[in-house]
Amino acid sequence: MKPIGIDELKKMQIEILNETVTFCEKNGIRYFLAYGTLLGAVRHKGYIPWDDDIDIHMPRPDYEKFVELYNKEQNDKYAIVTHEQNRKYHVPFAKIYRRGTIVDEFFYKPSVFGAYVDIFPLDGIKSKWQAWLCGQCIRFMYIKTQRLCDRQTAARKARLLITKLILLPFSPHMILSTIRKVATMHDFEKCERTCSFGSRTALREILPSEVFKEHATAVFEGTEYRIPKGYDKYLSSKYGNYMELPPEEKRVSTHDSQAYWI
C-alpha cells in the first residue's frame, strides 16, 4: 500500500466535501460545516493548521435522505458507509469516502473505509439524559473496538482489558442500536433544542434548534460553504473564546491514523 501524505489527503477531503455539497444542493438536502471545520472556516478561512479532517452536520431528516439517495448512486469514485449497511463499521454516523483508499486507525480495529468526510446527524432533544446515555454508549463503543498496541502503557492496557471484559455481553450492534433509538426519540423539526448524539461530548453539544434553522456562508480553502446562521453560539458553546488560538502545546491533531492507496 502507498501512504497518502497530509497535503494529498487534505486535497482529497476537499474533493469529497465538494462531491457531498454538490449532491446536497442537487437534492435539496441541508448541510452545515461542523466542529473544527466550522471553526477553521470562521477563524482561518480553511483548515485549522494542525487539523486533518472535515466534518459536516445534517439535520436527521436530511441525513436519512442523503444516505438513502447516495446508496442508490452508481459512483465509481466515492462511497458512503453506515453501520446499518456494514456491521463492521462501529460508529453512529456516516462517512463518505474515496474508493481505492483505506485508513489505518492505529488504536482501533481494521477500518472498512478510506479517506473520508464525517457526516454527523442532528436530532431533537428534550432531556439531558438522552445525551448522557448516548455519550456513554459511544465511549463503550470506542473501548470495544480499541485494540491493544505498543503505544499504550501497561496500566492503560490493563484498564482497557478489564473494561472490555465488563462490556463483553454487549455487542457493537446492540450498543449502536441503543444510540440510534435514543437519538431519534424526538422529531428534529418539533424540538426547541438539538444535539449531535454521534459525538462523545454530546452533553456539551446541546444547542437551541434555531442555531440551525437558517444558514450563512463562510469560505473554507477558497470555496464558500454553508454554515449555521447561529455559528457564534455553536462555536462559543463548543470552544469558548473560539477566536483565540490555544497554547502552542495544544496545537496538535487529535487523530492518530494513516491513509493509504490500495
PABA-983272 format. One record per residue (C-alpha): residue number from 1; residue in three letters; x, y, z. Coordinates in nm, 4 decimals. Layout:
<sites>
<site k="NUM" r="ALA" x="X" y="Y" z="Z"/>
...
</sites>
This chain:
<sites>
<site k="1" r="MET" x="0.0000" y="0.0000" z="0.0000"/>
<site k="2" r="LYS" x="0.1167" y="0.3537" z="-0.0774"/>
<site k="3" r="PRO" x="0.0886" y="0.6087" z="0.2076"/>
<site k="4" r="ILE" x="-0.1114" y="0.9247" z="0.1394"/>
<site k="5" r="GLY" x="0.0674" y="1.2393" z="0.2575"/>
<site k="6" r="ILE" x="-0.1122" y="1.5092" z="0.4534"/>
<site k="7" r="ASP" x="-0.1316" y="1.7564" z="0.1618"/>
<site k="8" r="GLU" x="-0.2703" y="1.4916" z="-0.0732"/>
<site k="9" r="LEU" x="-0.5129" y="1.3790" z="0.1972"/>
<site k="10" r="LYS" x="-0.6463" y="1.7308" z="0.2508"/>
<site k="11" r="LYS" x="-0.6897" y="1.7791" z="-0.1236"/>
<site k="12" r="MET" x="-0.8830" y="1.4524" z="-0.1346"/>
<site k="13" r="GLN" x="-1.1008" y="1.5578" z="0.1586"/>
<site k="14" r="ILE" x="-1.1905" y="1.8845" z="-0.0171"/>
<site k="15" r="GLU" x="-1.2880" y="1.6860" z="-0.3262"/>
<site k="16" r="ILE" x="-1.5105" y="1.4619" z="-0.1105"/>
<site k="17" r="LEU" x="-1.6628" y="1.7681" z="0.0564"/>
<site k="18" r="ASN" x="-1.7386" y="1.9220" z="-0.2835"/>
<site k="19" r="GLU" x="-1.8929" y="1.5955" z="-0.4022"/>
<site k="20" r="THR" x="-2.1130" y="1.5907" z="-0.0906"/>
<site k="21" r="VAL" x="-2.2162" y="1.9552" z="-0.1241"/>
<site k="22" r="THR" x="-2.2994" y="1.9172" z="-0.4940"/>
<site k="23" r="PHE" x="-2.5165" y="1.6153" z="-0.4140"/>
<site k="24" r="CYS" x="-2.6891" y="1.8029" z="-0.1307"/>
<site k="25" r="GLU" x="-2.7657" y="2.1067" z="-0.3445"/>
<site k="26" r="LYS" x="-2.8947" y="1.8873" z="-0.6262"/>
<site k="27" r="ASN" x="-3.1329" y="1.7039" z="-0.3911"/>
<site k="28" r="GLY" x="-3.2407" y="1.9852" z="-0.1578"/>
<site k="29" r="ILE" x="-3.0523" y="1.8469" z="0.1430"/>
<site k="30" r="ARG" x="-2.9479" y="2.0780" z="0.4281"/>
<site k="31" r="TYR" x="-2.5871" y="2.0605" z="0.5489"/>
<site k="32" r="PHE" x="-2.3546" y="2.2764" z="0.7596"/>
<site k="33" r="LEU" x="-1.9799" y="2.2737" z="0.8227"/>
<site k="34" r="ALA" x="-1.9229" y="2.1378" z="1.1742"/>
<site k="35" r="TYR" x="-1.6736" y="2.1182" z="1.4614"/>
<site k="36" r="GLY" x="-1.3141" y="2.2057" z="1.3702"/>
<site k="37" r="THR" x="-1.4094" y="2.2526" z="1.0057"/>
<site k="38" r="LEU" x="-1.6550" y="2.5269" z="1.1016"/>
<site k="39" r="LEU" x="-1.4017" y="2.6799" z="1.3393"/>
<site k="40" r="GLY" x="-1.1392" y="2.6659" z="1.0645"/>
<site k="41" r="ALA" x="-1.3701" y="2.8406" z="0.8189"/>
<site k="42" r="VAL" x="-1.4544" y="3.1209" z="1.0636"/>
<site k="43" r="ARG" x="-1.1080" y="3.1708" z="1.2137"/>
<site k="44" r="HIS" x="-0.8667" y="3.0615" z="0.9380"/>
<site k="45" r="LYS" x="-1.0792" y="3.0531" z="0.6204"/>
<site k="46" r="GLY" x="-0.9629" y="2.6933" z="0.5809"/>
<site k="47" r="TYR" x="-0.8162" y="2.4079" z="0.7798"/>
<site k="48" r="ILE" x="-0.7038" y="2.4796" z="1.1332"/>
<site k="49" r="PRO" x="-0.3269" y="2.4477" z="1.0683"/>
<site k="50" r="TRP" x="-0.2913" y="2.1432" z="1.2944"/>
<site k="51" r="ASP" x="-0.6185" y="1.9765" z="1.1911"/>
<site k="52" r="ASP" x="-0.6502" y="1.6997" z="0.9343"/>
<site k="53" r="ASP" x="-1.0144" y="1.6131" z="0.8769"/>
<site k="54" r="ILE" x="-1.3509" y="1.7563" z="0.7661"/>
<site k="55" r="ASP" x="-1.6850" y="1.7294" z="0.9483"/>
<site k="56" r="ILE" x="-2.0352" y="1.8326" z="0.8472"/>
<site k="57" r="HIS" x="-2.3773" y="1.8281" z="1.0147"/>
<site k="58" r="MET" x="-2.7120" y="1.7359" z="0.8626"/>
<site k="59" r="PRO" x="-3.0485" y="1.7536" z="1.0395"/>
<site k="60" r="ARG" x="-3.1725" y="1.3944" z="1.0846"/>
<site k="61" r="PRO" x="-3.4368" y="1.4089" z="0.8050"/>
<site k="62" r="ASP" x="-3.1729" y="1.5347" z="0.5603"/>
<site k="63" r="TYR" x="-2.9144" y="1.2848" z="0.6874"/>
<site k="64" r="GLU" x="-3.1520" y="0.9927" z="0.6261"/>
<site k="65" r="LYS" x="-3.2411" y="1.1279" z="0.2820"/>
<site k="66" r="PHE" x="-2.8728" y="1.1719" z="0.1950"/>
<site k="67" r="VAL" x="-2.7812" y="0.8160" z="0.2976"/>
<site k="68" r="GLU" x="-3.0782" y="0.6651" z="0.1137"/>
<site k="69" r="LEU" x="-3.0219" y="0.8560" z="-0.2099"/>
<site k="70" r="TYR" x="-2.6431" y="0.8262" z="-0.2116"/>
<site k="71" r="ASN" x="-2.6663" y="0.4498" z="-0.1661"/>
<site k="72" r="LYS" x="-2.8598" y="0.4407" z="-0.4935"/>
<site k="73" r="GLU" x="-2.5884" y="0.6289" z="-0.6825"/>
<site k="74" r="GLN" x="-2.3624" y="0.4309" z="-0.9140"/>
<site k="75" r="ASN" x="-2.0469" y="0.6150" z="-0.8155"/>
<site k="76" r="ASP" x="-1.7109" y="0.4648" z="-0.9074"/>
<site k="77" r="LYS" x="-1.5113" y="0.7220" z="-0.7097"/>
<site k="78" r="TYR" x="-1.6929" y="0.7692" z="-0.3769"/>
<site k="79" r="ALA" x="-1.8981" y="0.5552" z="-0.1397"/>
<site k="80" r="ILE" x="-2.0876" y="0.6021" z="0.1857"/>
<site k="81" r="VAL" x="-2.0690" y="0.3747" z="0.4881"/>
<site k="82" r="THR" x="-2.3020" y="0.3435" z="0.7886"/>
<site k="83" r="HIS" x="-2.3444" y="0.0736" z="1.0499"/>
<site k="84" r="GLU" x="-2.6834" y="-0.0182" z="0.9044"/>
<site k="85" r="GLN" x="-2.5194" y="-0.1287" z="0.5800"/>
<site k="86" r="ASN" x="-2.1915" y="-0.2646" z="0.7198"/>
<site k="87" r="ARG" x="-2.1868" y="-0.4256" z="1.0648"/>
<site k="88" r="LYS" x="-1.8061" y="-0.3978" z="1.0774"/>
<site k="89" r="TYR" x="-1.8396" y="-0.0185" z="1.0863"/>
<site k="90" r="HIS" x="-1.8644" y="0.0812" z="1.4516"/>
<site k="91" r="VAL" x="-1.9624" y="0.4486" z="1.4779"/>
<site k="92" r="PRO" x="-2.3136" y="0.6019" z="1.4865"/>
<site k="93" r="PHE" x="-2.2677" y="0.8444" z="1.1962"/>
<site k="94" r="ALA" x="-2.1842" y="0.8185" z="0.8271"/>
<site k="95" r="LYS" x="-1.8618" y="0.8646" z="0.6370"/>
<site k="96" r="ILE" x="-1.8389" y="0.9377" z="0.2670"/>
<site k="97" r="TYR" x="-1.5016" y="0.8128" z="0.1457"/>
<site k="98" r="ARG" x="-1.2737" y="0.7766" z="-0.1557"/>
<site k="99" r="ARG" x="-1.2782" y="0.4337" z="-0.3133"/>
<site k="100" r="GLY" x="-0.9342" y="0.2787" z="-0.3647"/>
<site k="101" r="THR" x="-0.8071" y="0.4091" z="-0.0289"/>
<site k="102" r="ILE" x="-0.8045" y="0.2723" z="0.3256"/>
<site k="103" r="VAL" x="-0.7489" y="0.4365" z="0.6630"/>
<site k="104" r="ASP" x="-0.5493" y="0.2596" z="0.9333"/>
<site k="105" r="GLU" x="-0.6541" y="0.3894" z="1.2759"/>
<site k="106" r="PHE" x="-0.3646" y="0.2862" z="1.4973"/>
<site k="107" r="PHE" x="-0.5654" y="0.2220" z="1.8140"/>
<site k="108" r="TYR" x="-0.8735" y="0.0604" z="1.6574"/>
<site k="109" r="LYS" x="-0.9792" y="-0.2480" z="1.4649"/>
<site k="110" r="PRO" x="-0.9156" y="-0.2524" z="1.0875"/>
<site k="111" r="SER" x="-1.1380" y="0.0017" z="0.9149"/>
<site k="112" r="VAL" x="-1.3852" y="-0.0537" z="0.6324"/>
<site k="113" r="PHE" x="-1.3456" y="0.2945" z="0.4822"/>
<site k="114" r="GLY" x="-1.0897" y="0.5100" z="0.3073"/>
<site k="115" r="ALA" x="-1.0043" y="0.8828" z="0.3141"/>
<site k="116" r="TYR" x="-1.3284" y="1.0402" z="0.4298"/>
<site k="117" r="VAL" x="-1.5536" y="1.3239" z="0.5398"/>
<site k="118" r="ASP" x="-1.7631" y="1.2664" z="0.8543"/>
<site k="119" r="ILE" x="-2.1390" y="1.3328" z="0.8416"/>
<site k="120" r="PHE" x="-2.2993" y="1.3849" z="1.1838"/>
<site k="121" r="PRO" x="-2.6810" y="1.3842" z="1.2135"/>
<site k="122" r="LEU" x="-2.8551" y="1.6443" z="1.4280"/>
<site k="123" r="ASP" x="-3.1503" y="1.5211" z="1.6357"/>
<site k="124" r="GLY" x="-3.4142" y="1.6765" z="1.8571"/>
<site k="125" r="ILE" x="-3.3603" y="1.6518" z="2.2326"/>
<site k="126" r="LYS" x="-3.5906" y="1.7078" z="2.5294"/>
<site k="127" r="SER" x="-3.3792" y="1.5837" z="2.8214"/>
<site k="128" r="LYS" x="-3.0099" y="1.5694" z="2.9055"/>
<site k="129" r="TRP" x="-3.0251" y="1.2003" z="2.9920"/>
<site k="130" r="GLN" x="-3.0523" y="1.1288" z="2.6173"/>
<site k="131" r="ALA" x="-2.7178" y="1.2974" z="2.5547"/>
<site k="132" r="TRP" x="-2.5619" y="1.1364" z="2.8623"/>
<site k="133" r="LEU" x="-2.6716" y="0.7864" z="2.7609"/>
<site k="134" r="CYS" x="-2.5559" y="0.8272" z="2.4017"/>
<site k="135" r="GLY" x="-2.2228" y="0.9691" z="2.5169"/>
<site k="136" r="GLN" x="-2.1673" y="0.6688" z="2.7451"/>
<site k="137" r="CYS" x="-2.2627" y="0.4245" z="2.4690"/>
<site k="138" r="ILE" x="-2.0188" y="0.5896" z="2.2288"/>
<site k="139" r="ARG" x="-1.7401" y="0.5632" z="2.4879"/>
<site k="140" r="PHE" x="-1.8245" y="0.1947" z="2.5301"/>
<site k="141" r="MET" x="-1.8151" y="0.1521" z="2.1529"/>
<site k="142" r="TYR" x="-1.4682" y="0.3028" z="2.1241"/>
<site k="143" r="ILE" x="-1.3438" y="0.0812" z="2.4081"/>
<site k="144" r="LYS" x="-1.4855" y="-0.2325" z="2.2475"/>
<site k="145" r="THR" x="-1.3218" y="-0.1560" z="1.9128"/>
<site k="146" r="GLN" x="-0.9906" y="-0.0332" z="2.0552"/>
<site k="147" r="ARG" x="-0.7015" y="-0.2718" z="2.0193"/>
<site k="148" r="LEU" x="-0.4029" y="-0.3263" z="2.2432"/>
<site k="149" r="CYS" x="-0.0804" y="-0.1926" z="2.0931"/>
<site k="150" r="ASP" x="0.2765" y="-0.0987" z="2.1833"/>
<site k="151" r="ARG" x="0.1906" y="0.2731" z="2.2065"/>
<site k="152" r="GLN" x="-0.0156" y="0.2112" z="2.5209"/>
<site k="153" r="THR" x="0.1312" y="0.1887" z="2.8702"/>
<site k="154" r="ALA" x="0.0951" y="-0.1321" z="3.0687"/>
<site k="155" r="ALA" x="-0.1553" y="0.0408" z="3.3008"/>
<site k="156" r="ARG" x="-0.3601" y="0.1603" z="3.0030"/>
<site k="157" r="LYS" x="-0.3627" y="-0.1893" z="2.8552"/>
<site k="158" r="ALA" x="-0.4779" y="-0.3379" z="3.1866"/>
<site k="159" r="ARG" x="-0.7645" y="-0.0869" z="3.2258"/>
<site k="160" r="LEU" x="-0.8680" y="-0.1402" z="2.8659"/>
<site k="161" r="LEU" x="-0.8692" y="-0.5175" z="2.9019"/>
<site k="162" r="ILE" x="-1.0766" y="-0.5077" z="3.2219"/>
<site k="163" r="THR" x="-1.3328" y="-0.2741" z="3.0644"/>
<site k="164" r="LYS" x="-1.3518" y="-0.4940" z="2.7541"/>
<site k="165" r="LEU" x="-1.4317" y="-0.7927" z="2.9769"/>
<site k="166" r="ILE" x="-1.7070" y="-0.5971" z="3.1539"/>
<site k="167" r="LEU" x="-1.8573" y="-0.4978" z="2.8181"/>
<site k="168" r="LEU" x="-1.8335" y="-0.8498" z="2.6742"/>
<site k="169" r="PRO" x="-2.2112" y="-0.9201" z="2.6998"/>
<site k="170" r="PHE" x="-2.2905" y="-0.6120" z="2.4896"/>
<site k="171" r="SER" x="-2.2362" y="-0.6474" z="2.1149"/>
<site k="172" r="PRO" x="-2.1400" y="-0.3486" z="1.8968"/>
<site k="173" r="HIS" x="-2.4730" y="-0.3838" z="1.7174"/>
<site k="174" r="MET" x="-2.6615" y="-0.3669" z="2.0491"/>
<site k="175" r="ILE" x="-2.4768" y="-0.0515" z="2.1545"/>
<site k="176" r="LEU" x="-2.5208" y="0.1243" z="1.8206"/>
<site k="177" r="SER" x="-2.8884" y="0.0294" z="1.8054"/>
<site k="178" r="THR" x="-2.9350" y="0.1834" z="2.1506"/>
<site k="179" r="ILE" x="-2.7677" y="0.5068" z="2.0373"/>
<site k="180" r="ARG" x="-2.9917" y="0.5304" z="1.7316"/>
<site k="181" r="LYS" x="-3.3091" y="0.4530" z="1.9287"/>
<site k="182" r="VAL" x="-3.2338" y="0.7161" z="2.1932"/>
<site k="183" r="ALA" x="-3.1086" y="0.9762" z="1.9441"/>
<site k="184" r="THR" x="-3.4191" y="0.9568" z="1.7250"/>
<site k="185" r="MET" x="-3.6796" y="0.9658" z="2.0042"/>
<site k="186" r="HIS" x="-3.7887" y="1.3170" z="1.9107"/>
<site k="187" r="ASP" x="-3.8508" y="1.4935" z="1.5810"/>
<site k="188" r="PHE" x="-3.5750" y="1.7428" z="1.4952"/>
<site k="189" r="GLU" x="-3.8287" y="1.9790" z="1.3393"/>
<site k="190" r="LYS" x="-4.0513" y="1.9870" z="1.6507"/>
<site k="191" r="CYS" x="-3.7879" y="2.0338" z="1.9227"/>
<site k="192" r="GLU" x="-3.6560" y="2.3588" z="2.0639"/>
<site k="193" r="ARG" x="-3.3146" y="2.2021" z="2.1247"/>
<site k="194" r="THR" x="-3.0899" y="1.9823" z="1.9151"/>
<site k="195" r="CYS" x="-2.7890" y="1.7606" z="1.9798"/>
<site k="196" r="SER" x="-2.5247" y="1.5749" z="1.7821"/>
<site k="197" r="PHE" x="-2.5613" y="1.2373" z="1.9524"/>
<site k="198" r="GLY" x="-2.2835" y="1.0893" z="1.7395"/>
<site k="199" r="SER" x="-2.0229" y="1.2727" z="1.9484"/>
<site k="200" r="ARG" x="-1.8555" y="1.1523" z="2.2674"/>
<site k="201" r="THR" x="-1.9083" y="1.5034" z="2.4036"/>
<site k="202" r="ALA" x="-2.2835" y="1.5092" z="2.3331"/>
<site k="203" r="LEU" x="-2.3635" y="1.6719" z="2.6692"/>
<site k="204" r="ARG" x="-2.1647" y="1.9785" z="2.5600"/>
<site k="205" r="GLU" x="-2.3401" y="1.9920" z="2.2237"/>
<site k="206" r="ILE" x="-2.6991" y="2.0642" z="2.3218"/>
<site k="207" r="LEU" x="-2.7996" y="2.3812" z="2.1384"/>
<site k="208" r="PRO" x="-3.1169" y="2.5762" z="2.0549"/>
<site k="209" r="SER" x="-3.2577" y="2.4392" z="1.7291"/>
<site k="210" r="GLU" x="-3.2727" y="2.7946" z="1.5939"/>
<site k="211" r="VAL" x="-2.8928" y="2.7803" z="1.5576"/>
<site k="212" r="PHE" x="-2.9518" y="2.5557" z="1.2543"/>
<site k="213" r="LYS" x="-3.2835" y="2.6914" z="1.1270"/>
<site k="214" r="GLU" x="-3.1109" y="2.9088" z="0.8669"/>
<site k="215" r="HIS" x="-2.7705" y="2.9105" z="0.7068"/>
<site k="216" r="ALA" x="-2.4991" y="3.1628" z="0.6329"/>
<site k="217" r="THR" x="-2.1853" y="3.1021" z="0.4272"/>
<site k="218" r="ALA" x="-1.8136" y="3.1041" z="0.5007"/>
<site k="219" r="VAL" x="-1.5013" y="3.0437" z="0.2944"/>
<site k="220" r="PHE" x="-1.3096" y="2.7218" z="0.3521"/>
<site k="221" r="GLU" x="-0.9944" y="2.6708" z="0.1428"/>
<site k="222" r="GLY" x="-1.1120" y="2.9134" z="-0.1247"/>
<site k="223" r="THR" x="-1.4734" y="2.7951" z="-0.1608"/>
<site k="224" r="GLU" x="-1.7925" y="2.9133" z="0.0097"/>
<site k="225" r="TYR" x="-1.9898" y="2.6550" z="0.2063"/>
<site k="226" r="ARG" x="-2.2960" y="2.6644" z="0.4280"/>
<site k="227" r="ILE" x="-2.2527" y="2.7195" z="0.7995"/>
<site k="228" r="PRO" x="-2.5195" y="2.7549" z="1.0709"/>
<site k="229" r="LYS" x="-2.6507" y="3.1100" z="1.0891"/>
<site k="230" r="GLY" x="-2.6082" y="3.0754" z="1.4664"/>
<site k="231" r="TYR" x="-2.2424" y="2.9779" z="1.4282"/>
<site k="232" r="ASP" x="-2.1294" y="3.2153" z="1.7068"/>
<site k="233" r="LYS" x="-2.3477" y="3.0394" z="1.9631"/>
<site k="234" r="TYR" x="-2.2345" y="2.6992" z="1.8293"/>
<site k="235" r="LEU" x="-1.8634" y="2.7789" z="1.8437"/>
<site k="236" r="SER" x="-1.8843" y="2.9603" z="2.1793"/>
<site k="237" r="SER" x="-2.0622" y="2.6615" z="2.3327"/>
<site k="238" r="LYS" x="-1.8074" y="2.4157" z="2.1946"/>
<site k="239" r="TYR" x="-1.4803" y="2.6121" z="2.2173"/>
<site k="240" r="GLY" x="-1.5385" y="2.9138" z="2.4438"/>
<site k="241" r="ASN" x="-1.3427" y="3.2155" z="2.3136"/>
<site k="242" r="TYR" x="-1.3015" y="3.0465" z="1.9768"/>
<site k="243" r="MET" x="-1.1163" y="3.3289" z="1.8017"/>
<site k="244" r="GLU" x="-0.8272" y="3.2977" z="2.0465"/>
<site k="245" r="LEU" x="-0.5629" y="3.0438" z="1.9479"/>
<site k="246" r="PRO" x="-0.4917" y="2.7671" z="2.2023"/>
<site k="247" r="PRO" x="-0.1480" y="2.7376" z="2.3678"/>
<site k="248" r="GLU" x="0.1192" y="2.6013" z="2.1348"/>
<site k="249" r="GLU" x="0.1378" y="2.2669" z="2.3168"/>
<site k="250" r="LYS" x="-0.2291" y="2.2057" z="2.2338"/>
<site k="251" r="ARG" x="-0.1937" y="2.2815" z="1.8645"/>
<site k="252" r="VAL" x="-0.1781" y="1.9155" z="1.7659"/>
<site k="253" r="SER" x="-0.4048" y="1.6810" z="1.5735"/>
<site k="254" r="THR" x="-0.6358" y="1.4630" z="1.7839"/>
<site k="255" r="HIS" x="-0.6428" y="1.1942" z="1.5149"/>
<site k="256" r="ASP" x="-0.3995" y="0.9038" z="1.5066"/>
<site k="257" r="SER" x="-0.4285" y="0.7359" z="1.1672"/>
<site k="258" r="GLN" x="-0.2689" y="0.6917" z="0.8276"/>
<site k="259" r="ALA" x="-0.4447" y="0.6793" z="0.4905"/>
<site k="260" r="TYR" x="-0.3175" y="0.4618" z="0.2052"/>
<site k="261" r="TRP" x="-0.3838" y="0.3967" z="-0.1623"/>
<site k="262" r="ILE" x="-0.4695" y="0.0293" z="-0.2108"/>
</sites>
